[in-house]
């Protein structure tokens, strides 16, 4: 079931399905085992596509999400594919597997049409996607191959955007360019200009609210002067309540502190099944980033300060992880911390806040994670939770400033901790609720490899029971029969061939031929025993496997 928000009625909530790292396999995935145009590649692609298509159609779409959000790495070798025809082939596969609504403006959809496919298209959820490293590469690749990024953007949307979903702004950033050279790389300049614009937008909203006053014809100047402090305080609270909360979306996870945590899975929460991946940075010629597992610490701090999110979602890691980040939120009126050139500098203003980041595991089952998954995200609807939910957030912010602590006789730091627990709460290992803004829940798909191993073991045991034991029994009985018995058995098998050795002067020939004849008889006995005892089994198994393969391909072709 979808996660719920205590202050929002289910009918007022907006539901978003979150898919991370499907990474459709292609010729770059297993070049040694499945090279381009090989039959092994065709099998790998069919099996991978069939699993993800069926999971998406049977586990995700029946939940009727309003939006579908992809956290990057849609394809496995997008950045390494130079041939546009190969890219279009993989893109068409992605469209078929995930039903990407690739409609042009001229494609009119009649909601009253009888065609079931047309009706589904009319009610299809909106799709959003960020760019991943397997799609466009890192800063080094973006600078060298801009056409690859432009091609991906034309097919799957811009690298950074703000999507107003319900009463929440989903902010997606171009994580692949953030750690580039902001002075020389145009893509990096645009990525940070987008982020800085978000920060300026917040400041402008705060400034407008702080300078707004009661009209002069209704309030005297004396009244304005006498109540200046009360008006400023009221305006501040009103601005905080009216500001739309944000959910930050990035393909790369934010920088983490390895201090105090080991590499074991427990460091990322109970749902993780693999060791935590450390930060690893590789640079290409010229010093540009060619690979990294996380955003740098400077970029992460600058990003959090500018966006000030209620929740962070990321992918790339292929496994689950829950991390809490602490950052300095900008103070009101432009007096907070500034960020420039990738370095964070504070002026003493602002306040320390915490936000939880959830890294979602890979959706594809060939990505090294035997437990594919997706996430369900519930967002506050437009106008929902204006009273109780936003009042809770405003009270939490006031408590972080120390005001509520003084009223309760506490200290500012304790109240800040209390407000953080009110704002973001981990109810269970698979669920997180960020105040009255957003709630997430992780859903796991079947462990495909475990099913394959179980059927393989069952098939091996069945074949052993049906084939080996009867063959050994028949062979042992033949070997222990002795010479006369062997000749009689040979006569039955070869139509009397063994009887010719008993007459005239051919006795010695029969003796010499007894050993080859015995080998031939043993081989034929084994073959007949195998067919007699296991032939029907193998026929039925072949029919079942053929039906499964046919139904799988038919299911993949179903739109």
Secondary structure, 3 states (H helix, E strand, C coil): CCCCCCCCCHHHCEEEEEEECCCECCCCCCCCCCCCCCHHHHHHHHHHHHHHHHHHHHHHHHHCCCEEEECCCCECCCCCCCCHHHHHHHHHHHHHHHCCCCCCCCCCCCCCCCCHHHHHHHCCCEEEECCCHHHHCCHHHHHHCHHHHHHHHHHHCCCCEEEEECCEEEEECCCCCCCCCCCCCHHHHHHHHHHHHHHHHHHHHHHHHHHCCCCCCCCCHHHHHHCHHHHHHHHHHHHHHHCCEEEEEECCECCCCCCCCCCCHHHHCCCCCCCCCCCCEEECCCCCEEEECECCHHHHHHHHHHHCCCEEEECCCCCCEEEEEEEEECCHHHCCCEEECCEEECCCCCEEEEEEEEECCECCCCCCCCCCEEEEEEECCCCCCCCHHHHHHHHHHHHHHCHHHHHHCCCHHHHHHHHHHHHEEEEECCEEEECCCEEEEEEECCCHHHHHHHHHHHHHHHHHHHHHHHHHHHHHHHHCCHHHHHHHHHHHHHCCHHHHHHCCCCHHHHHHHHHHHHHHHHHHHHHHHHHHHHHHHHHHHHHHHHHHHHHHHHHHHCC
